[in-house]
Amino acid sequence: MPGSMIHLLMAHKINPDSSTLFYIGNLAPDAVTAWKEKDITHFRNLPDRSKALAELAARTPPDDDFAEGILLHLYTDWRWDTLARDEFIKTAGDGWFPQYRHELSLASIFAFHQTDWAADVMDRIYQCDKSEYGEIPGATADDLRDFISHVYEWYTETETEASSVFTPEFVERFIDEIAPEYIRWRNDNPCISVSRE
């Protein structure tokens, strides 16, 4: 779970001309508030997260921008957990979670204010009516709307220094590595059409 702005950075790297619904889909899984439920909807409770993601990819039509955004979010979380979170836990030890969340907050807010397209994208996300949202496993359209409102206010009203752990350079390297990896993975895991009689 790398934080909302890092998800938007990834979405923008994959497709700078993304639809608003693709960006919203990249935020949607974090509208799930209960931690145990979020572990389930993010496949963290499974022994093989990659298998569950491949199965979801097989059910996700690439022309459904919202669902495709959810898929990218979950893939990004999986890779972030492996490459960033788990390394942080090794260094921080017991009691790692509050510091981890703090550093993610710093990284996200700083990136928002340093990215020239971010304010426009957040405005588009905020202005989108909840009736346009797709299906959100574990959450409702109202949950997602509340989450978006919180993120919008938090980013637009807060400024901070960069994280000393998840530095801008660290985040950029992660995005630059994982974005092309995702594109290759998605090409290798296309949606499987189901014929109807």
N, CA, C and O of each residue as an XYZ file, in Angstrom:
788
protein
N       0.837     -1.195      0.000
C       0.000      0.000      0.000
C       0.871      1.244      0.000
O       1.329      1.692      1.051
N       1.094      1.789     -1.165
C       2.036      2.895     -1.251
C       1.452      4.287     -1.055
O       2.218      5.250     -1.092
N       0.178      4.457     -0.854
C      -0.399      5.789     -0.713
C      -1.071      6.253     -1.994
O      -0.665      5.874     -3.093
N      -2.094      7.071     -1.846
C      -2.953      7.449     -2.974
C      -2.203      8.159     -4.088
O      -2.430      7.864     -5.261
N      -1.321      9.082     -3.754
C      -0.637      9.832     -4.804
C       0.297      8.942     -5.598
O       0.464      9.137     -6.802
N       0.904      7.974     -4.947
C       1.782      7.054     -5.674
C       0.967      6.208     -6.641
O       1.440      5.882     -7.729
N      -0.252      5.851     -6.256
C      -1.144      5.155     -7.193
C      -1.478      6.047     -8.393
O      -1.526      5.570     -9.527
N      -1.704      7.324     -8.147
C      -1.997      8.234     -9.260
C      -0.765      8.432    -10.146
O      -0.890      8.533    -11.366
N       0.413      8.486     -9.543
C       1.642      8.565    -10.335
C       1.783      7.345    -11.244
O       2.169      7.466    -12.406
N       1.466      6.170    -10.700
C       1.552      4.950    -11.505
C       0.537      4.985    -12.647
O       0.868      4.646    -13.783
N      -0.688      5.389    -12.350
C      -1.723      5.474    -13.387
C      -1.299      6.428    -14.493
O      -1.488      6.144    -15.676
N      -0.727      7.554    -14.105
C      -0.293      8.552    -15.083
C       0.873      8.038    -15.913
O       0.964      8.332    -17.105
N       1.763      7.272    -15.294
C       2.895      6.694    -16.026
C       2.404      5.673    -17.050
O       2.920      5.609    -18.165
N       1.410      4.880    -16.671
C       0.855      3.877    -17.585
C       0.158      4.550    -18.762
O       0.314      4.132    -19.910
N      -0.614      5.601    -18.465
C      -1.334      6.312    -19.525
C      -1.571      7.760    -19.093
O      -2.498      8.028    -18.330
N      -0.751      8.692    -19.567
C      -0.911     10.098    -19.173
C      -2.250     10.698    -19.591
O      -2.694     11.692    -19.017
N      -2.886     10.101    -20.581
C      -4.190     10.590    -21.044
C      -5.339      9.753    -20.487
O      -6.400      9.651    -21.103
N      -5.120      9.164    -19.331
C      -6.120      8.287    -18.717
C      -7.437      9.003    -18.483
O      -7.475     10.212    -18.252
N      -8.510      8.239    -18.548
C      -9.817      8.778    -18.191
C      -9.882      9.001    -16.684
O      -9.105      8.430    -15.919
N     -10.811      9.832    -16.285
C     -11.016     10.083    -14.858
C     -11.370      8.787    -14.131
O     -10.924      8.568    -13.004
N     -12.164      7.930    -14.763
C     -12.554      6.679    -14.107
C     -11.365      5.746    -13.896
O     -11.342      4.991    -12.924
N     -10.379      5.785    -14.789
C      -9.179      4.982    -14.585
C      -8.430      5.476    -13.344
O      -7.976      4.670    -12.532
N      -8.302      6.785    -13.198
C      -7.663      7.335    -11.999
C      -8.455      6.967    -10.738
O      -7.872      6.583     -9.725
N      -9.773      7.086    -10.806
C     -10.599      6.756     -9.636
C     -10.461      5.282     -9.285
O     -10.362      4.926     -8.111
N     -10.454      4.425    -10.303
C     -10.256      2.996    -10.051
C      -8.946      2.730     -9.336
O      -8.855      1.795     -8.540
N      -7.938      3.531     -9.603
C      -6.649      3.377     -8.938
C      -6.686      3.782     -7.463
O      -5.764      3.463     -6.711
N      -7.734      4.474     -7.049
C      -7.922      4.814     -5.638
C      -8.928      3.897     -4.952
O      -8.876      3.707     -3.737
N      -9.842      3.330     -5.735
C     -11.025      2.653     -5.191
C     -10.750      1.562     -4.157
O     -11.467      1.517     -3.157
N      -9.766      0.683     -4.325
C      -9.596     -0.380     -3.321
C      -9.312      0.125     -1.917
O      -9.566     -0.588     -0.946
N      -8.792      1.335     -1.790
C      -8.497      1.864     -0.459
C      -9.704      2.520      0.211
O      -9.593      3.058      1.312
N     -10.860      2.471     -0.461
C     -12.101      2.914      0.182
C     -12.591      1.884      1.187
O     -13.470      2.179      1.997
N     -12.038      0.689      1.146
C     -12.355     -0.342      2.146
C     -11.697      0.075      3.448
O     -10.481      0.264      3.497
N     -12.484      0.219      4.501
C     -11.941      0.769      5.749
C     -11.509     -0.293      6.758
O     -10.528     -0.089      7.473
N     -12.216     -1.418      6.832
C     -11.870     -2.453      7.811
C     -10.582     -3.151      7.384
O     -10.485     -3.646      6.261
N      -9.589     -3.193      8.281
C      -8.269     -3.699      7.931
C      -8.311     -5.148      7.463
O      -7.670     -5.491      6.469
N      -9.065     -6.017      8.172
C      -9.129     -7.433      7.775
C      -9.819     -7.596      6.433
O      -9.425     -8.437      5.624
N     -10.847     -6.795      6.195
C     -11.529     -6.829      4.901
C     -10.593     -6.350      3.795
O     -10.600     -6.893      2.691
N      -9.799     -5.345      4.091
C      -8.848     -4.836      3.086
C      -7.800     -5.892      2.763
O      -7.386     -6.007      1.610
N      -7.363     -6.659      3.746
C      -6.432     -7.751      3.464
C      -7.035     -8.741      2.472
O      -6.332     -9.282      1.617
N      -8.338     -8.972      2.592
C      -9.019     -9.899      1.682
C      -9.146     -9.288      0.293
O      -8.807     -9.935     -0.698
N      -9.629     -8.051      0.206
C      -9.853     -7.432     -1.104
C      -8.548     -7.126     -1.834
O      -8.540     -6.993     -3.058
N      -7.448     -7.016     -1.093
C      -6.128     -6.798     -1.699
C      -5.342     -8.113     -1.865
O      -4.186     -8.093     -2.288
N      -5.964     -9.246     -1.533
C      -5.356    -10.576     -1.684
C      -4.163    -10.794     -0.762
O      -3.357    -11.693     -1.002
N      -4.037     -9.990      0.286
C      -2.918    -10.170      1.209
C      -3.095    -11.410      2.083
O      -2.138    -11.903      2.680
N      -4.322    -11.904      2.151
C      -4.613    -13.072      2.977
C      -4.295    -14.382      2.256
O      -4.400    -15.454      2.853
N      -3.908    -14.307      0.981
C      -3.687    -15.512      0.181
C      -2.209    -15.871      0.121
O      -1.353    -14.987      0.141
N      -1.905    -17.167      0.047
C      -0.501    -17.562     -0.035
C       0.151    -17.172     -1.367
O       1.366    -16.988     -1.432
N      -0.661    -17.045     -2.434
C      -0.122    -16.686     -3.751
C      -0.908    -15.507     -4.322
O      -1.893    -15.679     -5.039
N      -0.450    -14.331     -3.988
C      -1.113    -13.108     -4.442
C      -1.062    -12.968     -5.960
O      -2.009    -12.478     -6.575
N       0.043    -13.397     -6.561
C       0.198    -13.258     -8.011
C      -0.844    -14.078     -8.762
O      -1.332    -13.653     -9.810
N      -1.184    -15.239     -8.238
C      -2.199    -16.079     -8.880
C      -3.565    -15.395     -8.832
O      -4.295    -15.388     -9.823
N      -3.904    -14.826     -7.690
C      -5.190    -14.130     -7.550
C      -5.255    -12.923     -8.484
O      -6.305    -12.639     -9.059
N      -4.142    -12.217     -8.635
C      -4.106    -11.068     -9.548
C      -4.280    -11.517    -10.994
O      -4.991    -10.867    -11.760
N      -3.642    -12.615    -11.374
C      -3.784    -13.130    -12.741
C      -5.235    -13.543    -13.006
O      -5.755    -13.328    -14.101
N      -5.879    -14.128    -12.010
C      -7.283    -14.519    -12.162
C      -8.175    -13.287    -12.300
O      -9.124    -13.288    -13.085
N      -7.872    -12.244    -11.543
C      -8.638    -11.002    -11.674
C      -8.405    -10.372    -13.049
O      -9.345     -9.871    -13.667
N      -7.173    -10.394    -13.526
C      -6.869     -9.850    -14.861
C      -7.684    -10.570    -15.935
O      -8.158     -9.944    -16.884
N      -7.844    -11.870    -15.786
C      -8.601    -12.656    -16.766
C     -10.076    -12.260    -16.803
O     -10.763    -12.507    -17.794
N     -10.560    -11.645    -15.723
C     -11.966    -11.208    -15.650
C     -12.143     -9.708    -15.890
O     -13.266     -9.207    -15.848
N     -11.052     -8.990    -16.139
C     -11.108     -7.527    -16.239
C     -11.000     -7.079    -17.689
O      -9.917     -7.133    -18.270
N     -12.110     -6.635    -18.285
C     -12.035     -6.140    -19.667
C     -11.191     -4.870    -19.732
O     -11.422     -3.944    -18.955
N     -10.224     -4.806    -20.637
C      -9.348     -3.632    -20.689
C     -10.068     -2.338    -21.061
O      -9.530     -1.250    -20.854
N     -11.289     -2.447    -21.611
C     -12.024     -1.220    -21.949
C     -12.883     -0.720    -20.787
O     -13.575      0.289    -20.922
N     -12.848     -1.413    -19.653
C     -13.523     -0.957    -18.443
C     -12.489     -0.200    -17.611
O     -11.777     -0.794    -16.801
N     -12.415      1.107    -17.816
C     -11.351      1.902    -17.195
C     -11.344      1.809    -15.675
O     -10.279      1.746    -15.061
N     -12.517      1.800    -15.070
C     -12.599      1.741    -13.616
C     -12.023      0.418    -13.105
O     -11.198      0.404    -12.192
N     -12.468     -0.692    -13.703
C     -11.984     -2.014    -13.284
C     -10.498     -2.176    -13.576
O      -9.767     -2.788    -12.798
N     -10.060     -1.622    -14.702
C      -8.635     -1.694    -15.039
C      -7.808     -0.896    -14.031
O      -6.691     -1.287    -13.694
N      -8.356      0.219    -13.554
C      -7.682      0.989    -12.519
C      -7.554      0.205    -11.220
O      -6.517      0.257    -10.559
N      -8.602     -0.517    -10.856
C      -8.546     -1.361     -9.654
C      -7.455     -2.416     -9.804
O      -6.676     -2.652     -8.880
N      -7.403     -3.052    -10.983
C      -6.380     -4.069    -11.229
C      -4.979     -3.482    -11.075
O      -4.120     -4.089    -10.436
N      -4.745     -2.308    -11.654
C      -3.434     -1.676    -11.531
C      -3.125     -1.336    -10.076
O      -1.992     -1.515     -9.629
N      -4.111     -0.851     -9.336
C      -3.913     -0.550     -7.914
C      -3.430     -1.793     -7.167
O      -2.456     -1.738     -6.417
N      -4.117     -2.901     -7.378
C      -3.792     -4.125     -6.635
C      -2.425     -4.668     -7.033
O      -1.688     -5.176     -6.187
N      -2.082     -4.566     -8.309
C      -0.757     -4.991     -8.761
C       0.321     -4.098     -8.126
O       1.336     -4.589     -7.632
N       0.084     -2.789     -8.147
C       1.041     -1.844     -7.563
C       1.241     -2.114     -6.079
O       2.368     -2.083     -5.584
N       0.153     -2.377     -5.372
C       0.261     -2.693     -3.946
C       1.113     -3.936     -3.723
O       1.976     -3.961     -2.845
N       0.864     -4.958     -4.521
C       1.621     -6.213     -4.386
C       3.112     -5.952     -4.558
O       3.917     -6.417     -3.751
N       3.486     -5.219     -5.591
C       4.898     -4.963     -5.860
C       5.496     -4.008     -4.811
O       6.646     -4.172     -4.404
N       4.709     -3.013     -4.379
C       5.202     -2.104     -3.341
C       5.452     -2.864     -2.047
O       6.486     -2.680     -1.405
N       4.503     -3.722     -1.663
C       4.670     -4.484     -0.430
C       5.946     -5.312     -0.472
O       6.662     -5.423      0.523
N       6.223     -5.893     -1.641
C       7.403     -6.740     -1.796
C       8.695     -5.930     -1.792
O       9.672     -6.318     -1.151
N       8.702     -4.812     -2.503
C       9.940     -4.064     -2.712
C      10.181     -2.937     -1.719
O      11.327     -2.544     -1.504
N       9.125     -2.412     -1.112
C       9.288     -1.250     -0.222
C       8.832     -1.546      1.205
O       9.605     -1.391      2.150
N       7.597     -1.966      1.359
C       7.076     -2.177      2.713
C       7.854     -3.228      3.479
O       8.243     -2.999      4.624
N       8.086     -4.386      2.857
C       8.760     -5.470      3.570
C      10.184     -5.077      3.979
O      10.661     -5.472      5.042
N      10.854     -4.300      3.129
C      12.198     -3.821      3.486
C      12.129     -2.819      4.631
O      12.999     -2.804      5.501
N      11.100     -1.985      4.632
C      10.915     -1.031      5.717
C      10.708     -1.765      7.042
O      11.289     -1.394      8.062
N       9.877     -2.804      7.018
C       9.597     -3.573      8.235
C      10.888     -4.177      8.790
O      11.105     -4.171     10.002
N      11.738     -4.694      7.913
C      13.009     -5.281      8.364
C      13.856     -4.255      9.098
O      14.498     -4.578     10.097
N      13.862     -3.029      8.610
C      14.665     -1.965      9.212
C      14.023     -1.411     10.482
O      14.704     -1.195     11.485
N      12.707     -1.182     10.433
C      12.016     -0.520     11.551
C      11.715     -1.467     12.701
O      11.697     -1.044     13.857
N      11.480     -2.740     12.406
C      11.186     -3.715     13.452
C       9.794     -3.541     14.033
O       8.901     -2.999     13.381
N       9.614     -4.010     15.279
C       8.312     -3.927     15.940
C       7.849     -2.472     16.026
O       8.653     -1.553     16.180
N       6.561     -2.295     15.925
C       6.007     -0.950     15.987
C       6.237     -0.160     14.713
O       6.216      1.070     14.740
N       6.456     -0.843     13.596
C       6.794     -0.205     12.322
C       5.638      0.577     11.711
O       5.861      1.539     10.976
N       4.398      0.170     12.009
C       3.269      0.666     11.227
C       3.047      2.178     11.328
O       2.900      2.814     10.284
N       3.013      2.796     12.514
C       2.791      4.254     12.562
C       3.857      5.044     11.796
O       3.533      6.004     11.096
N       5.113      4.648     11.924
C       6.180      5.350     11.207
C       6.026      5.145      9.697
O       6.234      6.071      8.912
N       5.663      3.939      9.308
C       5.443      3.626      7.891
C       4.348      4.514      7.316
O       4.525      5.110      6.253
N       3.227      4.606      8.007
C       2.119      5.453      7.532
C       2.529      6.917      7.458
O       2.151      7.627      6.526
N       3.298      7.365      8.437
C       3.761      8.757      8.438
C       4.641      9.038      7.221
O       4.468     10.052      6.544
N       5.578      8.141      6.948
C       6.479      8.345      5.806
C       5.706      8.293      4.482
O       6.021      9.039      3.555
N       4.707      7.426      4.390
C       3.867      7.381      3.183
C       3.102      8.688      3.010
O       2.975      9.195      1.896
N       2.597      9.228      4.108
C       1.879     10.501      4.047
C       2.790     11.610      3.530
O       2.398     12.388      2.661
N       4.004     11.680      4.066
C       4.953     12.686      3.605
C       5.240     12.524      2.116
O       5.252     13.500      1.365
N       5.472     11.277      1.697
C       5.793     11.017      0.286
C       4.643     11.420     -0.628
O       4.867     12.022     -1.678
N       3.417     11.092     -0.236
C       2.253     11.375     -1.075
C       1.957     12.866     -1.176
O       1.755     13.391     -2.271
N       1.933     13.541     -0.041
C       1.613     14.970     -0.053
C       2.690     15.754     -0.802
O       2.379     16.649     -1.588
N       3.956     15.414     -0.556
C       5.042     16.109     -1.247
C       4.926     15.895     -2.760
O       5.057     16.844     -3.534
N       4.683     14.663     -3.175
C       4.554     14.366     -4.608
C       3.383     15.117     -5.226
O       3.481     15.601     -6.353
N       2.282     15.216     -4.500
C       1.123     15.940     -5.021
C       1.487     17.385     -5.353
O       1.137     17.891     -6.419
N       2.184     18.038     -4.442
C       2.499     19.458     -4.634
C       3.655     19.693     -5.607
O       3.859     20.817     -6.066
N       4.409     18.644     -5.922
C       5.535     18.790     -6.847
C       5.210     18.289     -8.259
O       6.072     18.325     -9.137
N       3.988     17.825     -8.484
C       3.604     17.225     -9.767
C       2.635     18.156    -10.477
O       1.562     18.454     -9.954
N       3.008     18.618    -11.669
C       2.237     19.691    -12.306
C       0.836     19.287    -12.756
O      -0.014     20.161    -12.928
N       0.564     18.010    -12.952
C      -0.759     17.572    -13.393
C      -1.652     17.114    -12.244
O      -2.847     16.902    -12.448
N      -1.105     16.957    -11.055
C      -1.836     16.310     -9.960
C      -3.083     17.074     -9.526
O      -4.127     16.464     -9.295
N      -2.993     18.392     -9.412
C      -4.150     19.173     -8.952
C      -5.309     19.046     -9.935
O      -6.463     18.924     -9.523
N      -5.011     19.073    -11.224
C      -6.059     18.931    -12.235
C      -6.714     17.555    -12.159
O      -7.937     17.438    -12.232
N      -5.901     16.522    -12.013
C      -6.452     15.161    -11.914
C      -7.298     15.017    -10.655
O      -8.377     14.426    -10.705
N      -6.826     15.550     -9.521
C      -7.616     15.455     -8.289
C      -8.930     16.219     -8.419
O      -9.954     15.772     -7.901
N      -8.918     17.360     -9.100
C     -10.167     18.087     -9.340
C     -11.135     17.243    -10.160
O     -12.324     17.179     -9.849
N     -10.629     16.596    -11.204
C     -11.479     15.731    -12.033
C     -12.060     14.578    -11.214
O     -13.242     14.254    -11.329
N     -11.222     13.974    -10.397
C     -11.672     12.870     -9.543
C     -12.756     13.353     -8.582
O     -13.786     12.703     -8.408
N     -12.505     14.496     -7.966
C     -13.431     15.041     -6.976
C     -14.770     15.431     -7.609
O     -15.819     15.267     -6.985
N     -14.742     15.939     -8.833
C     -15.962     16.392     -9.508
C     -16.788     15.243    -10.083
O     -17.968     15.433    -10.377
N     -16.206     14.072    -10.251
C     -16.918     12.943    -10.853
C     -18.042     12.473     -9.925
O     -17.825     12.267     -8.731
N     -19.234     12.308    -10.482
C     -20.380     11.859     -9.690
C     -20.230     10.382     -9.333
O     -19.786      9.579    -10.153
N     -20.599     10.037     -8.119
C     -20.442      8.659     -7.655
C     -21.273      7.662     -8.456
O     -20.992      6.463     -8.429
N     -22.291      8.138     -9.167
C     -23.101      7.234     -9.993
C     -22.289      6.652    -11.154
O     -22.702      5.668    -11.767
N     -21.145      7.252    -11.452
C     -20.301      6.773    -12.551
C     -19.314      5.698    -12.108
O     -18.709      5.036    -12.951
N     -19.143      5.514    -10.799
C     -18.181      4.530    -10.303
C     -18.604      3.130    -10.730
O     -19.787      2.847    -10.922
N     -17.613      2.271    -10.873
C     -17.887      0.863    -11.108
C     -18.022      0.117     -9.786
O     -18.158      0.724     -8.724
N     -17.982     -1.200     -9.872
C     -18.095     -2.054     -8.686
C     -16.803     -2.009     -7.884
O     -15.708     -2.099     -8.440
N     -16.945     -1.867     -6.558
C     -15.795     -1.767     -5.658
C     -15.864     -2.925     -4.660
O     -16.655     -2.863     -3.719
N     -15.071     -3.965     -4.832
C     -15.118     -5.075     -3.873
C     -14.868     -4.597     -2.445
O     -13.848     -3.972     -2.156
N     -15.815     -4.899     -1.559
C     -15.660     -4.556     -0.150
C     -16.073     -3.157      0.240
O     -15.967     -2.790      1.410
N     -16.549     -2.354     -0.722
C     -16.923     -0.966     -0.413
C     -18.095     -0.538     -1.283
O     -18.419     -1.179     -2.283
N     -18.718      0.555     -0.880
C     -19.837      1.118     -1.635
C     -19.382      2.388     -2.351
O     -18.293      2.904     -2.100
N     -20.233      2.877     -3.242
C     -19.950      4.150     -3.911
C     -19.840      5.278     -2.882
O     -19.015      6.178     -3.038
N     -20.659      5.237     -1.840
C     -20.574      6.262     -0.788
C     -19.238      6.183     -0.049
O     -18.640      7.210      0.271
N     -18.773      4.954      0.220
C     -17.461      4.796      0.866
C     -16.360      5.426      0.015
O     -15.488      6.133      0.522
N     -16.418      5.157     -1.276
C     -15.388      5.697     -2.165
C     -15.498      7.215     -2.250
O     -14.486      7.915     -2.247
N     -16.721      7.719     -2.326
C     -16.891      9.178     -2.375
C     -16.313      9.827     -1.127
O     -15.641     10.854     -1.218
N     -16.568      9.236      0.042
C     -16.021      9.766      1.292
C     -14.490      9.716      1.284
O     -13.828     10.656      1.723
N     -13.943      8.620      0.785
C     -12.491      8.476      0.718
C     -11.879      9.535     -0.201
O     -10.880     10.166      0.145
N     -12.481      9.722     -1.361
C     -11.995     10.728     -2.307
C     -12.054     12.122     -1.694
O     -11.113     12.904     -1.835
N     -13.149     12.434     -1.018
C     -13.280     13.750     -0.376
C     -12.177     13.959      0.656
O     -11.588     15.037      0.743
N     -11.907     12.919      1.432
C     -10.843     13.005      2.449
C      -9.485     13.253      1.791
O      -8.740     14.141      2.205
N      -9.171     12.462      0.762
C      -7.879     12.607      0.084
C      -7.771     13.981     -0.566
O      -6.726     14.627     -0.479
N      -8.832     14.428     -1.209
C      -8.832     15.730     -1.882
C      -8.535     16.855     -0.885
O      -7.679     17.704     -1.136
N      -9.234     16.855      0.229
C      -9.025     17.899      1.233
C      -7.629     17.809      1.847
O      -6.966     18.824      2.060
N      -7.197     16.588      2.125
C      -5.900     16.362      2.751
C      -4.780     16.867      1.850
O      -3.872     17.553      2.319
N      -4.834     16.536      0.564
C      -3.779     16.946     -0.357
C      -3.806     18.443     -0.633
O      -2.755     19.084     -0.668
N      -4.982     19.001     -0.828
C      -5.054     20.408     -1.206
C      -4.800     21.351     -0.029
O      -4.405     22.500     -0.228
N      -5.022     20.875      1.182
C      -4.889     21.752      2.347
C      -3.597     21.546      3.130
O      -3.336     22.277      4.086
N      -2.780     20.559      2.742
C      -1.590     20.216      3.519
C      -0.347     20.293      2.637
O      -0.352     19.845      1.490
N       0.712     20.865      3.191
C       2.017     20.825      2.526
C       3.025     20.310      3.541
O       2.886     20.539      4.742
N       4.032     19.616      3.049
C       5.013     19.025      3.950
C       6.333     18.846      3.225
O       6.431     19.038      2.013
N       7.343     18.474      3.995
C       8.629     18.147      3.389
C       8.561     16.733      2.817
O       7.615     15.990      3.080
N       9.561     16.376      2.042
C       9.622     15.030      1.464
C       9.935     14.003      2.545
O      10.526     14.329      3.575
N       9.537     12.777      2.304
C       9.899     11.679      3.190
C      11.387     11.402      3.075
O      11.955     11.457      1.984
N      12.012     11.105      4.197
C      13.431     10.735      4.171
C      13.607      9.245      3.890
O      14.723      8.781      3.657
N      12.515      8.502      3.913
C      12.553      7.059      3.640
C      12.098      6.786      2.213
O      12.841      6.223      1.409
N      10.868      7.192      1.909
C      10.327      7.030      0.554
C      10.517      8.362     -0.178
O       9.569      9.098     -0.454
N      11.770      8.627     -0.471
C      12.156      9.895     -1.079
C      11.557     10.029     -2.476
O      11.129      9.033     -3.058
N      11.519     11.248     -3.023
C      11.049     11.398     -4.402
C      11.818     10.520     -5.378
O      11.240      9.993     -6.328
N      13.113     10.362     -5.149
C      13.930      9.521     -6.024
C      13.540      8.051     -5.891
O      13.489      7.328     -6.886
N      13.266      7.610     -4.666
C      12.827      6.231     -4.437
C      11.514      5.977     -5.151
O      11.361      4.965     -5.834
N      10.562      6.895     -4.995
C       9.250      6.740     -5.622
C       9.394      6.726     -7.140
O       8.769      5.907     -7.814
N      10.207      7.620     -7.676
C      10.391      7.668     -9.136
C      10.999      6.375     -9.667
O      10.577      5.869    -10.707
N      11.993      5.837     -8.952
C      12.600      4.566     -9.380
C      11.570      3.446     -9.357
O      11.516      2.619    -10.266
N      10.749      3.428     -8.302
C       9.714      2.393     -8.201
C       8.741      2.486     -9.375
O       8.448      1.481    -10.022
N       8.247      3.679     -9.648
C       7.299      3.876    -10.759
C       7.947      3.481    -12.084
O       7.335      2.787    -12.896
N       9.172      3.920    -12.297
C       9.868      3.636    -13.558
C      10.118      2.142    -13.756
O      10.149      1.659    -14.888
N      10.295      1.417    -12.661
C      10.513     -0.028    -12.758
C       9.206     -0.796    -12.918
O       9.117     -1.710    -13.738
N       8.206     -0.431    -12.149
C       6.992     -1.246    -12.083
C       6.020     -0.943    -13.218
O       5.281     -1.837    -13.629
N       5.993      0.269    -13.734
C       5.054      0.578    -14.822
C       5.284     -0.309    -16.053
O       4.328     -0.924    -16.526
N       6.497     -0.403    -16.587
C       6.683     -1.301    -17.729
C       6.503     -2.771    -17.364
O       6.068     -3.577    -18.186
N       6.844     -3.110    -16.117
C       6.609     -4.481    -15.656
C       5.118     -4.808    -15.697
O       4.722     -5.892    -16.126
N       4.291     -3.856    -15.245
C       2.839     -4.070    -15.270
C       2.338     -4.242    -16.706
O       1.524     -5.125    -16.977
N       2.811     -3.415    -17.611
C       2.355     -3.512    -19.003
C       2.685     -4.890    -19.576
O       1.861     -5.500    -20.257
N       3.896     -5.375    -19.295
C       4.260     -6.726    -19.760
C       3.370     -7.775    -19.107
O       2.881     -8.687    -19.773
N       3.162     -7.640    -17.802
C       2.330     -8.597    -17.068
C       0.900     -8.594    -17.606
O       0.291     -9.650    -17.779
N       0.371     -7.399    -17.868
C      -1.010     -7.306    -18.373
C      -1.120     -7.928    -19.757
O      -2.123     -8.570    -20.069
N      -0.114     -7.750    -20.580
C      -0.120     -8.386    -21.899
C      -0.061     -9.909    -21.790
O      -0.627    -10.627    -22.614
N       0.633    -10.384    -20.761
C       0.719    -11.829    -20.526
C      -0.493    -12.388    -19.811
O      -0.673    -13.604    -19.745
N      -1.336    -11.498    -19.267
C      -2.534    -11.905    -18.517
C      -3.755    -11.145    -19.053
O      -4.344    -10.327    -18.346
N      -4.123    -11.420    -20.294
C      -5.251    -10.674    -20.879
C      -6.591    -11.141    -20.324
O      -6.694    -12.194    -19.695
N      -7.603    -10.335    -20.573
C      -8.958    -10.737    -20.221
C      -9.369    -11.901    -21.113
O      -9.156    -11.873    -22.325
N      -9.950    -12.907    -20.512
C     -10.427    -14.077    -21.261
C     -11.907    -13.864    -21.557
O     -12.723    -13.779    -20.639
N     -12.250    -13.778    -22.839
C     -13.653    -13.581    -23.216
C     -14.450    -14.837    -22.920
O     -14.001    -15.957    -23.164
N     -15.617    -14.628    -22.399
C     -16.515    -15.749    -22.109
C     -17.635    -15.709    -23.139
O     -18.401    -14.747    -23.192
N     -17.727    -16.742    -23.948
C     -18.785    -16.772    -24.960
C     -20.113    -17.099    -24.314
O     -20.191    -17.905    -23.388
N     -21.160    -16.458    -24.820
C     -22.506    -16.686    -24.283
C     -23.362    -17.348    -25.352
O     -23.364    -16.941    -26.514
N     -24.072    -18.355    -24.941
C     -24.949    -19.055    -25.895
C     -26.313    -18.417    -25.944
O     -27.181    -18.872    -26.690
